[in-house]
Amino acid sequence: MSSGINITLDNFETEVLMSPIPVLLGFWASWCRPCKMLSSVLDELAEEYAGRIKVARVNVDEENGILNRHTVSSVPTLIVYKNGTILHQKNGAMPKSQIEDLFKDILCC
């Protein structure tokens, strides 16, 4: 997963839990082929929904502390946060339309 905000223990609270807009948080690993395929879709979503949803990424090999706070058993995993609360979670690679379905109902404008 290439672009988007990289989430670490240092910025998790500020960038995810305290975000004024919903966050689409992707858990990924460099060795994960489905994660690489999903990366370009997340890049598109970040551009298309800029200002309405934040696309962020967690490298599971580098951020065990964040991984341990979530029930992530495989990568890729996508979690949608709003107001610091998990609203949706989905595992595996999926088409863009299915990812949009995870957050479209909570967008304000």
Secondary structure, DSSP 8 states (H G I E B T S, - for coil): --SSEE--TTTHIIIIIT-SS-EEEEEE-TT-HHHHHHHHHHHHHHHHTTTT-EEEEEETTT-HHHHHTTT--SSSEEEEEETTEEEEEEES---HHHHHHHHGGG---
